Amino acid sequence: MLRGRIKAWGMLAIGLTIGLAIGGGVAVGVWVGQRSSAPNLPGLADLHLKAMASHGSDTFAIATGPIDDDVEGLFTLDFLTGDLNCYVINPRNAAIGGWFSANVANVLKVEKGKKPSYLMATGTIQVAGTGGGGRPASSLCYVVDANTGDAVAFTFPWVKAATTIGAPQSTPMRPLGPWKTRTRDLGQ
């Protein structure tokens, strides 16, 4: 009985020692991390997180993507109508700074009698040339018809200077594609 108690107290002492060692290591790591400055570490001074997200249901999908350095857009796709929209909030006045639209069903030619089923995601692009109507937004919105495998990407011109004066922008989105992602007939 005495041996059992000694063994139990010994195990407790070992557990406490290990726990205190781990806690002390974490505390030292936090302290060192707070004392070091990111600009002195190569590559970390310019580290900016950029996140894109997407979500969908049976009849609707949304995704976010960067439009410019300081603003992102919300892309919405209504499966029932095929309407794809991008809404951009102007960071200077928190009002709608842009609304861009297209009809996916017109581009992907949804099969008659089939319920539309789409997949949507965003990606980034940096185009060097600007052209007369502004340079393209930094996002591409990809849409795939899950029934046929046909895909298309959409973009639109973005005039950054319009945000500084609070002028709203609205143009049709321009499709890039479509192209086929399903290269063989799955029914064979």
N, CA, C and O of each residue as an XYZ file, in Angstrom:
752
protein
N       0.820     -1.179      0.000
C       0.000      0.000      0.000
C       0.872      1.253      0.000
O       0.604      2.204     -0.734
N       1.914      1.247      0.828
C       2.822      2.375      0.877
C       3.545      2.533     -0.464
O       3.769      3.649     -0.933
N       3.909      1.390     -1.077
C       4.565      1.429     -2.381
C       3.652      2.044     -3.442
O       4.118      2.813     -4.283
N       2.356      1.715     -3.410
C       1.390      2.252     -4.364
C       1.283      3.766     -4.252
O       1.198      4.473     -5.257
N       1.288      4.258     -2.998
C       1.203      5.708     -2.803
C       2.471      6.398     -3.283
O       2.408      7.455     -3.910
N       3.596      5.813     -2.996
C       4.870      6.389     -3.429
C       4.933      6.415     -4.953
O       5.383      7.397     -5.542
N       4.476      5.323     -5.595
C       4.471      5.255     -7.055
C       3.532      6.318     -7.638
O       3.870      6.971     -8.625
N       2.349      6.488     -7.022
C       1.385      7.486     -7.499
C       1.959      8.893     -7.350
O       1.844      9.702     -8.271
N       2.572      9.196     -6.211
C       3.172     10.517     -6.007
C       4.348     10.735     -6.961
O       4.569     11.853     -7.426
N       5.082      9.702     -7.244
C       6.206      9.800     -8.185
C       5.726     10.109     -9.601
O       6.308     10.940    -10.299
N       4.655      9.428    -10.013
C       4.092      9.691    -11.340
C       3.548     11.115    -11.434
O       3.702     11.780    -12.458
N       2.904     11.583    -10.345
C       2.397     12.941    -10.312
C       3.541     13.944    -10.422
O       3.422     14.940    -11.135
N       4.634     13.697     -9.734
C       5.790     14.588     -9.780
C       6.403     14.622    -11.182
O       6.792     15.682    -11.674
N       6.484     13.459    -11.812
C       7.030     13.401    -13.179
C       6.120     14.163    -14.140
O       6.606     14.917    -14.983
N       4.798     13.973    -14.020
C       3.837     14.666    -14.870
C       3.917     16.174    -14.698
O       3.900     16.917    -15.680
N       4.005     16.630    -13.440
C       4.130     18.066    -13.183
C       5.425     18.625    -13.758
O       5.430     19.719    -14.323
N       6.503     17.899    -13.623
C       7.789     18.347    -14.146
C       7.727     18.490    -15.678
O       8.177     19.494    -16.230
N       7.175     17.491    -16.348
C       7.067     17.550    -17.809
C       6.151     18.705    -18.226
O       6.462     19.447    -19.159
N       5.009     18.852    -17.523
C       4.076     19.939    -17.837
C       4.706     21.301    -17.651
O       4.523     22.184    -18.488
N       5.445     21.491    -16.571
C       6.119     22.768    -16.330
C       7.205     23.030    -17.367
O       7.409     24.175    -17.772
N       7.902     21.987    -17.798
C       8.931     22.154    -18.825
C       8.298     22.597    -20.149
O       8.817     23.495    -20.812
N       7.187     21.975    -20.534
C       6.502     22.355    -21.770
C       5.969     23.780    -21.650
O       6.147     24.587    -22.563
N       5.317     24.095    -20.533
C       4.794     25.449    -20.317
C       5.893     26.490    -20.332
O       5.717     27.570    -20.897
N       7.032     26.177    -19.714
C       8.163     27.099    -19.717
C       8.699     27.315    -21.114
O       9.052     28.436    -21.482
N       8.764     26.244    -21.901
C       9.227     26.360    -23.292
C       8.300     27.238    -24.114
O       8.759     28.058    -24.909
N       6.993     27.069    -23.924
C       6.023     27.902    -24.637
C       6.177     29.361    -24.215
O       6.167     30.256    -25.060
N       6.319     29.602    -22.916
C       6.463     30.971    -22.424
C       7.712     31.631    -22.998
O       7.666     32.795    -23.396
N       8.816     30.909    -23.045
C      10.050     31.445    -23.616
C       9.858     31.730    -25.108
O      10.321     32.757    -25.605
N       9.173     30.822    -25.830
C       8.917     31.023    -27.256
C       8.077     32.264    -27.511
O       8.360     33.024    -28.437
N       7.047     32.478    -26.700
C       6.210     33.665    -26.844
C       7.024     34.917    -26.552
O       6.930     35.899    -27.288
N       7.810     34.898    -25.505
C       8.627     36.044    -25.130
C       9.620     36.392    -26.234
O       9.771     37.563    -26.582
N      10.298     35.388    -26.787
C      11.262     35.618    -27.868
C      10.537     36.142    -29.106
O      11.035     37.043    -29.781
N       9.361     35.580    -29.410
C       8.590     36.013    -30.569
C       8.153     37.458    -30.461
O       8.151     38.178    -31.460
N       7.782     37.900    -29.265
C       7.360     39.280    -29.082
C       8.526     40.250    -29.156
O       8.353     41.395    -29.573
N       9.692     39.814    -28.762
C      10.851     40.704    -28.745
C      11.483     40.863    -30.124
O      12.123     41.876    -30.404
N      11.303     39.859    -30.987
C      11.883     39.983    -32.332
C      10.936     40.791    -33.192
O       9.718     40.729    -33.020
N      11.497     41.550    -34.121
C      10.651     42.367    -34.997
C      10.625     41.743    -36.382
O      11.667     41.352    -36.909
N       9.449     41.649    -36.970
C       9.271     41.028    -38.277
C      10.115     41.674    -39.373
O      10.618     40.950    -40.232
N      10.301     43.016    -39.394
C      11.105     43.597    -40.473
C      12.540     43.082    -40.505
O      13.180     43.151    -41.554
N      13.066     42.568    -39.397
C      14.433     42.057    -39.389
C      14.513     40.633    -39.920
O      15.608     40.118    -40.145
N      13.351     39.983    -40.125
C      13.355     38.617    -40.631
C      13.089     38.658    -42.132
O      12.069     39.202    -42.554
N      13.973     38.104    -42.940
C      13.809     38.178    -44.396
C      12.482     37.555    -44.839
O      12.128     36.453    -44.421
N      11.763     38.281    -45.687
C      10.531     37.765    -46.264
C       9.287     37.984    -45.436
O       8.187     37.943    -45.987
N       9.403     38.215    -44.141
C       8.219     38.364    -43.307
C       7.692     39.789    -43.274
O       6.530     40.005    -42.930
N       8.507     40.750    -43.617
C       8.055     42.145    -43.584
C       6.925     42.378    -44.584
O       6.025     43.174    -44.319
N       6.959     41.700    -45.722
C       5.960     41.905    -46.761
C       4.905     40.803    -46.785
O       4.192     40.663    -47.778
N       4.794     40.038    -45.741
C       3.841     38.941    -45.697
C       2.433     39.470    -45.472
O       2.154     40.097    -44.450
N       1.550     39.218    -46.428
C       0.151     39.606    -46.322
C      -0.686     38.371    -46.612
O      -0.469     37.691    -47.615
N      -1.624     38.085    -45.752
C      -2.505     36.955    -46.001
C      -3.578     37.352    -46.990
O      -4.145     38.441    -46.898
N      -3.854     36.483    -47.923
C      -4.917     36.701    -48.894
C      -5.732     35.421    -48.926
O      -5.209     34.339    -49.193
N      -7.010     35.562    -48.651
C      -7.862     34.388    -48.613
C      -9.013     34.545    -49.591
O      -9.553     35.637    -49.774
N      -9.375     33.440    -50.213
C     -10.555     33.396    -51.058
C     -11.419     32.269    -50.517
O     -10.915     31.273    -49.999
N     -12.709     32.440    -50.644
C     -13.614     31.424    -50.134
C     -14.744     31.217    -51.127
O     -15.079     32.110    -51.905
N     -15.322     30.031    -51.087
C     -16.499     29.773    -51.908
C     -17.407     28.798    -51.175
O     -16.961     28.009    -50.343
N     -18.685     28.872    -51.504
C     -19.669     27.983    -50.904
C     -20.861     27.908    -51.842
O     -21.159     28.866    -52.554
N     -21.526     26.794    -51.842
C     -22.677     26.662    -52.718
C     -23.731     25.745    -52.154
O     -23.487     24.977    -51.222
N     -24.909     25.841    -52.738
C     -26.011     24.956    -52.400
C     -26.536     24.382    -53.713
O     -25.840     24.433    -54.728
N     -27.736     23.844    -53.710
C     -28.306     23.272    -54.927
C     -28.644     24.318    -55.979
O     -28.662     24.016    -57.172
N     -28.913     25.553    -55.541
C     -29.376     26.562    -56.488
C     -28.601     27.874    -56.437
O     -28.939     28.810    -57.162
N     -27.568     27.964    -55.597
C     -26.872     29.232    -55.447
C     -25.443     28.983    -54.991
O     -25.184     28.060    -54.219
N     -24.514     29.807    -55.467
C     -23.113     29.707    -55.026
C     -22.559     31.112    -54.832
O     -22.965     32.056    -55.509
N     -21.625     31.232    -53.894
C     -20.924     32.493    -53.672
C     -19.432     32.220    -53.578
O     -19.014     31.120    -53.216
N     -18.641     33.219    -53.901
C     -17.188     33.136    -53.763
C     -16.650     34.550    -53.605
O     -17.266     35.512    -54.062
N     -15.508     34.670    -52.963
C     -14.845     35.965    -52.849
C     -13.522     35.907    -53.601
O     -12.935     34.838    -53.771
N     -13.063     37.071    -54.047
C     -11.784     37.137    -54.731
C     -11.280     38.564    -54.774
O     -12.077     39.503    -54.756
N      -9.959     38.744    -54.830
C      -9.397     40.099    -54.859
C      -9.689     40.798    -56.189
O      -9.554     40.204    -57.259
N     -10.085     42.047    -56.105
C     -10.342     42.854    -57.294
C      -9.155     43.769    -57.547
O      -8.765     44.003    -58.691
N      -8.586     44.283    -56.460
C      -7.416     45.153    -56.529
C      -6.645     44.963    -55.226
O      -7.005     44.116    -54.408
N      -5.591     45.744    -55.033
C      -4.748     45.595    -53.846
C      -5.529     45.722    -52.543
O      -5.239     45.012    -51.581
N      -6.504     46.606    -52.497
C      -7.161     46.901    -51.233
C      -8.650     46.582    -51.216
O      -9.369     47.062    -50.340
N      -9.125     45.785    -52.162
C     -10.557     45.510    -52.215
C     -10.812     44.129    -52.822
O     -10.089     43.681    -53.712
N     -11.852     43.471    -52.321
C     -12.243     42.187    -52.878
C     -13.679     42.271    -53.365
O     -14.400     43.221    -53.059
N     -14.081     41.272    -54.122
C     -15.438     41.229    -54.643
C     -16.164     39.997    -54.149
O     -15.547     38.985    -53.816
N     -17.483     40.094    -54.105
C     -18.342     38.958    -53.786
C     -19.010     38.518    -55.079
O     -19.803     39.261    -55.657
N     -18.692     37.315    -55.531
C     -19.289     36.739    -56.726
C     -20.477     35.888    -56.299
O     -20.366     35.082    -55.375
N     -21.617     36.064    -56.969
C     -22.800     35.254    -56.688
C     -23.270     34.624    -57.995
O     -23.236     35.263    -59.047
N     -23.708     33.368    -57.923
C     -24.208     32.667    -59.097
C     -25.546     32.023    -58.749
O     -25.622     31.162    -57.872
N     -26.589     32.445    -59.438
C     -27.924     31.889    -59.277
C     -28.092     30.786    -60.326
O     -28.144     31.076    -61.522
N     -28.178     29.531    -59.891
C     -28.270     28.409    -60.823
C     -29.565     28.451    -61.621
O     -29.597     28.005    -62.769
N     -30.621     28.972    -61.039
C     -31.929     28.966    -61.698
C     -31.985     29.920    -62.880
O     -32.619     29.617    -63.891
N     -31.333     31.064    -62.764
C     -31.346     32.059    -63.845
C     -30.048     32.071    -64.646
O     -30.027     32.557    -65.777
N     -28.968     31.545    -64.076
C     -27.651     31.601    -64.708
C     -26.949     32.926    -64.494
O     -25.875     33.153    -65.050
N     -27.544     33.817    -63.687
C     -26.957     35.139    -63.474
C     -25.747     35.082    -62.544
O     -25.835     34.610    -61.411
N     -24.629     35.569    -63.045
C     -23.391     35.699    -62.280
C     -23.176     37.178    -62.039
O     -23.166     37.971    -62.981
N     -23.002     37.556    -60.775
C     -22.781     38.955    -60.416
C     -21.545     39.062    -59.533
O     -21.201     38.128    -58.808
N     -20.893     40.195    -59.603
C     -19.802     40.513    -58.683
C     -20.089     41.886    -58.090
O     -20.275     42.866    -58.812
N     -20.120     41.935    -56.775
C     -20.358     43.181    -56.049
C     -19.056     43.573    -55.361
O     -18.408     42.753    -54.710
N     -18.688     44.838    -55.516
C     -17.440     45.342    -54.941
C     -17.777     46.522    -54.035
O     -18.457     47.460    -54.451
N     -17.299     46.468    -52.807
C     -17.485     47.565    -51.854
C     -16.306     48.511    -51.995
O     -15.154     48.080    -51.955
N     -16.589     49.810    -52.161
C     -15.534     50.813    -52.244
C     -14.950     51.002    -50.840
O     -15.683     51.378    -49.925
N     -13.654     50.752    -50.648
C     -13.062     50.869    -49.314
C     -13.000     52.306    -48.792
O     -12.778     52.514    -47.599
N     -13.188     53.284    -49.649
C     -13.117     54.682    -49.214
C     -14.423     55.188    -48.612
O     -14.406     56.031    -47.715
N     -15.563     54.675    -49.101
C     -16.836     55.172    -48.579
C     -17.796     54.067    -48.129
O     -18.926     54.360    -47.738
N     -17.372     52.822    -48.177
C     -18.161     51.657    -47.746
C     -19.494     51.540    -48.479
O     -20.454     50.993    -47.937
N     -19.558     52.046    -49.697
C     -20.748     51.918    -50.540
C     -20.428     50.946    -51.677
O     -19.268     50.596    -51.896
N     -21.452     50.519    -52.386
C     -21.212     49.659    -53.536
C     -20.385     50.451    -54.549
O     -20.822     51.487    -55.050
N     -19.197     49.952    -54.840
C     -18.297     50.631    -55.754
C     -18.285     50.008    -57.131
O     -17.750     50.582    -58.080
N     -18.880     48.825    -57.238
C     -18.910     48.179    -58.533
C     -19.912     47.047    -58.557
O     -20.110     46.344    -57.566
N     -20.542     46.883    -59.710
C     -21.452     45.769    -59.930
C     -21.228     45.295    -61.351
O     -21.382     46.061    -62.302
N     -20.865     44.031    -61.492
C     -20.512     43.461    -62.773
C     -21.335     42.189    -62.962
O     -21.569     41.458    -62.000
N     -21.776     41.918    -64.190
C     -22.681     40.783    -64.372
C     -22.465     40.074    -65.705
O     -21.897     40.624    -66.649
N     -22.944     38.825    -65.745
C     -22.932     38.004    -66.950
C     -23.982     36.916    -66.760
O     -24.485     36.708    -65.656
N     -24.305     36.226    -67.849
C     -25.204     35.095    -67.729
C     -24.453     33.838    -68.138
O     -24.096     33.660    -69.303
N     -24.222     32.982    -67.177
C     -23.447     31.759    -67.369
C     -24.173     30.796    -68.306
O     -23.541     30.146    -69.139
N     -25.494     30.702    -68.174
C     -26.270     29.761    -68.993
C     -26.139     30.084    -70.475
O     -26.148     29.173    -71.303
N     -26.019     31.353    -70.825
C     -25.853     31.741    -72.224
C     -24.499     31.316    -72.770
O     -24.379     31.011    -73.957
N     -23.480     31.293    -71.920
C     -22.132     30.950    -72.368
C     -21.921     29.439    -72.370
O     -21.336     28.900    -73.310
N     -22.391     28.748    -71.325
C     -22.159     27.309    -71.201
C     -23.234     26.453    -71.873
O     -23.099     25.231    -71.932
N     -24.282     27.068    -72.371
C     -25.338     26.352    -73.095
C     -25.835     25.137    -72.311
O     -25.545     23.994    -72.663
N     -26.582     25.403    -71.251
C     -27.127     24.351    -70.396
C     -27.987     23.406    -71.230
O     -28.787     23.844    -72.057
N     -27.812     22.100    -71.002
C     -28.577     21.094    -71.737
C     -30.064     21.207    -71.417
O     -30.446     21.346    -70.255
N     -30.896     21.148    -72.448
C     -32.343     21.234    -72.256
C     -32.820     20.045    -71.422
O     -32.396     18.905    -71.618
N     -33.714     20.354    -70.490
C     -34.291     19.311    -69.646
C     -33.438     18.936    -68.444
O     -33.901     18.202    -67.571
N     -32.214     19.417    -68.381
C     -31.341     19.113    -67.239
C     -31.365     20.268    -66.255
O     -31.380     21.437    -66.642
N     -31.367     19.923    -64.985
C     -31.279     20.940    -63.937
C     -29.836     21.452    -63.899
O     -28.903     20.657    -63.783
N     -29.645     22.765    -63.994
C     -28.277     23.292    -63.956
C     -27.574     22.935    -62.641
O     -28.154     23.023    -61.559
N     -26.340     22.541    -62.769
C     -25.505     22.223    -61.608
C     -24.128     22.809    -61.878
O     -23.417     22.360    -62.777
N     -23.762     23.808    -61.100
C     -22.520     24.519    -61.348
C     -21.543     24.363    -60.190
O     -21.931     24.115    -59.048
N     -20.278     24.514    -60.517
C     -19.198     24.644    -59.540
C     -18.572     26.005    -59.799
O     -18.424     26.414    -60.951
N     -18.205     26.708    -58.735
C     -17.635     28.048    -58.908
C     -16.465     28.238    -57.949
O     -16.526     27.844    -56.784
N     -15.413     28.839    -58.456
C     -14.238     29.180    -57.643
C     -13.589     30.417    -58.247
O     -13.822     30.741    -59.412
N     -12.786     31.097    -57.465
C     -12.057     32.259    -57.978
C     -10.566     31.985    -57.951
O     -10.082     31.162    -57.174
N      -9.856     32.682    -58.803
C      -8.406     32.624    -58.855
C      -7.885     34.015    -59.137
O      -8.669     34.938    -59.362
N      -6.590     34.178    -59.129
C      -6.019     35.505    -59.344
C      -5.309     35.572    -60.688
O      -4.856     34.563    -61.229
N      -5.226     36.785    -61.205
C      -4.512     37.043    -62.460
C      -3.951     38.466    -62.384
O      -4.592     39.362    -61.836
N      -2.785     38.661    -62.923
C      -2.179     39.990    -63.010
C      -1.850     40.235    -64.475
O      -0.923     39.633    -65.016
N      -2.598     41.108    -65.109
C      -2.417     41.413    -66.525
C      -1.557     42.667    -66.638
O      -1.811     43.669    -65.969
N      -0.552     42.601    -67.480
C       0.388     43.717    -67.599
C      -0.222     44.918    -68.318
O      -0.084     46.044    -67.839
N      -0.885     44.714    -69.442
C      -1.450     45.820    -70.210
C      -2.720     46.348    -69.575
O      -3.406     45.627    -68.850
N      -3.035     47.611    -69.848
C      -4.241     48.187    -69.262
C      -5.339     48.379    -70.279
O      -6.494     48.083    -69.972
N      -5.053     48.847    -71.445
C      -6.094     49.110    -72.440
C      -6.880     50.352    -72.069
O      -6.633     50.958    -71.027
N      -7.812     50.731    -72.904
C      -8.554     51.961    -72.697
C      -9.595     51.888    -71.602
O      -9.868     52.905    -70.963
N     -10.196     50.717    -71.353
C     -11.283     50.610    -70.385
C     -10.835     50.179    -69.011
O     -11.653     49.671    -68.245
N      -9.585     50.354    -68.663
C      -9.067     49.908    -67.373
C      -8.488     48.518    -67.502
O      -8.771     47.798    -68.459
N      -7.683     48.151    -66.538
C      -7.092     46.815    -66.566
C      -8.086     45.823    -65.970
O      -8.976     46.214    -65.215
N      -7.940     44.544    -66.303
C      -8.856     43.558    -65.716
C      -8.687     43.480    -64.197
O      -7.606     43.730    -63.663
N      -9.764     43.132    -63.524
C      -9.709     42.921    -62.080
C      -8.696     41.825    -61.776
O      -8.342     41.042    -62.657
N      -8.235     41.768    -60.546
C      -7.226     40.779    -60.153
C      -7.795     39.377    -59.996
O      -7.033     38.428    -59.812
N      -9.109     39.220    -60.063
C      -9.737     37.906    -59.932
C     -10.304     37.413    -61.239
O     -10.783     38.184    -62.071
N     -10.238     36.104    -61.399
C     -11.008     35.407    -62.418
C     -12.046     34.591    -61.671
O     -11.741     34.005    -60.632
N     -13.262     34.546    -62.182
C     -14.292     33.709    -61.589
C     -14.510     32.531    -62.532
O     -14.982     32.704    -63.656
N     -14.162     31.331    -62.065
C     -14.300     30.121    -62.868
C     -15.647     29.467    -62.567
O     -16.037     29.329    -61.407
N     -16.353     29.064    -63.629
C     -17.614     28.351    -63.471
C     -17.546     27.101    -64.341
O     -17.156     27.167    -65.506
N     -17.927     25.965    -63.766
C     -17.961     24.700    -64.488
C     -19.385     24.165    -64.437
O     -20.011     24.155    -63.377
N     -19.896     23.719    -65.580
C     -21.185     23.039    -65.638
C     -20.917     21.586    -65.264
O     -20.282     20.853    -66.021
N     -21.398     21.175    -64.103
C     -21.119     19.824    -63.610
C     -21.792     18.750    -64.467
O     -21.377     17.592    -64.425
N     -22.810     19.102    -65.237
C     -23.474     18.132    -66.105
C     -22.653     17.811    -67.344
O     -22.602     16.659    -67.775
N     -22.005     18.830    -67.923
C     -21.278     18.630    -69.178
C     -19.758     18.675    -69.006
O     -19.022     18.148    -69.841
N     -19.291     19.299    -67.934
C     -17.858     19.481    -67.750
C     -17.325     20.719    -68.447
O     -16.130     21.004    -68.365
N     -18.197     21.470    -69.141
C     -17.759     22.699    -69.802
C     -17.409     23.760    -68.760
O     -18.067     23.866    -67.724
N     -16.373     24.540    -69.042
C     -15.885     25.546    -68.092
C     -15.710     26.884    -68.793
O     -15.532     26.950    -70.009
N     -15.765     27.943    -68.003
C     -15.535     29.295    -68.493
C     -14.986     30.123    -67.334
O     -15.291     29.854    -66.172
N     -14.187     31.117    -67.650
C     -13.706     32.067    -66.653
C     -14.253     33.443    -67.033
O     -14.389     33.761    -68.214
N     -14.559     34.242    -66.037
C     -15.075     35.581    -66.280
C     -14.166     36.613    -65.638
O     -13.600     36.387    -64.569
N     -14.035     37.749    -66.306
C     -13.294     38.883    -65.771
C     -14.032     40.158    -66.175
O     -15.005     40.111    -66.927
N     -13.568     41.270    -65.679
C     -14.174     42.560    -66.031
C     -13.138     43.653    -65.838
O     -12.187     43.479    -65.076
N     -13.313     44.790    -66.527
C     -12.357     45.882    -66.351
C     -12.561     46.562    -65.001
O     -13.691     46.745    -64.547
N     -11.465     46.930    -64.377
C     -11.501     47.608    -63.080
C     -10.695     48.889    -63.176
O      -9.517     48.860    -63.531
N     -11.321     50.012    -62.862
C     -10.655     51.310    -62.901
C     -10.426     51.749    -61.457
O     -11.339     52.243    -60.796
N      -9.217     51.565    -60.984
C      -8.897     51.876    -59.585
C      -9.154     53.349    -59.262
O      -9.583     53.676    -58.155
N      -8.898     54.222    -60.208
C      -9.080     55.659    -59.970
C     -10.527     55.997    -59.631
O     -10.780     56.986    -58.943
N     -11.471     55.202    -60.098
C     -12.887     55.473    -59.808
C     -13.184     55.339    -58.317
O     -14.087     56.003    -57.807
N     -12.435     54.487    -57.611
C     -12.677     54.336    -56.173
C     -12.263     55.582    -55.407
O     -12.862     55.904    -54.380
N     -11.252     56.284    -55.888
C     -10.796     57.475    -55.158
C     -11.813     58.605    -55.206
O     -11.876     59.417    -54.283
N     -12.607     58.670    -56.264
C     -13.618     59.722    -56.343
C     -15.015     59.209    -55.981
O     -15.990     59.959    -56.015
N     -15.098     57.919    -55.633
C     -16.379     57.344    -55.216
C     -17.330     57.062    -56.360
O     -18.533     56.924    -56.140
N     -16.821     56.972    -57.570
C     -17.676     56.714    -58.728
C     -17.946     55.218    -58.854
O     -17.004     54.428    -58.917
N     -19.217     54.817    -58.890
C     -19.527     53.397    -59.048
C     -19.198     52.923    -60.471
O     -19.275     53.692    -61.429
N     -18.835     51.659    -60.582
C     -18.509     51.060    -61.870
C     -19.498     49.935    -62.153
O     -19.911     49.220    -61.240
N     -19.870     49.783    -63.399
C     -20.759     48.690    -63.774
C     -20.567     48.376    -65.251
O     -20.841     49.212    -66.112
N     -20.095     47.170    -65.540
C     -19.933     46.719    -66.913
C     -20.284     45.234    -66.978
O     -20.280     44.552    -65.954
N     -20.584     44.737    -68.160
C     -20.766     43.290    -68.287
C     -19.434     42.576    -68.076
O     -18.374     43.101    -68.420
N     -19.500     41.373    -67.507
C     -18.296     40.549    -67.384
C     -17.974     39.966    -68.751
O     -18.862     39.726    -69.569
N     -16.700     39.747    -68.976
C     -16.234     39.174    -70.240
C     -15.850     37.721    -70.032
O     -15.030     37.421    -69.164
N     -16.430     36.805    -70.815
C     -16.053     35.394    -70.665
C     -14.719     35.091    -71.342
O     -14.424     35.610    -72.419
N     -13.935     34.260    -70.709
C     -12.709     33.716    -71.296
C     -12.982     32.222    -71.461
O     -13.000     31.488    -70.473
N     -13.188     31.781    -72.643
C     -13.602     30.412    -72.908
C     -14.932     30.459    -73.629
O     -15.262     31.488    -74.218
N     -15.685     29.421    -73.609
C     -15.585     28.226    -72.775
C     -14.627     27.187    -73.342
O     -14.188     27.272    -74.489
N     -14.318     26.201    -72.500
C     -13.513     25.065    -72.919
C     -14.060     23.811    -72.240
O     -14.833     23.890    -71.286
N     -13.648     22.672    -72.744
C     -14.125     21.387    -72.226
C     -13.129     20.851    -71.212
O     -11.924     20.820    -71.463
N     -13.643     20.431    -70.070
C     -12.772     19.789    -69.080
C     -12.954     18.282    -69.108
O     -12.088     17.540    -68.644
N     -14.060     17.833    -69.641
C     -14.322     16.394    -69.765
C     -13.928     16.015    -71.190
O     -14.595     16.402    -72.150
N     -12.850     15.263    -71.319
C     -12.303     14.993    -72.641
C     -12.798     13.697    -73.255
O     -12.508     13.425    -74.420
N     -13.524     12.905    -72.519
C     -14.037     11.665    -73.085
C     -15.471     11.463    -72.642
O     -15.912     12.036    -71.646
N     -16.171     10.672    -73.362
C     -17.555     10.376    -73.043
C     -17.592      9.345    -71.923
O     -17.138      8.215    -72.103
N     -18.125      9.722    -70.783
C     -18.136      8.818    -69.632
C     -19.167      7.716    -69.783
O     -19.165      6.768    -68.998
N     -20.059      7.813    -70.780
C     -21.088      6.795    -70.973
C     -20.562      5.559    -71.683
O     -21.277      4.559    -71.751
N     -19.361      5.580    -72.207
C     -18.830      4.430    -72.967
C     -18.237      3.392    -72.066
O     -17.749      2.367    -72.543
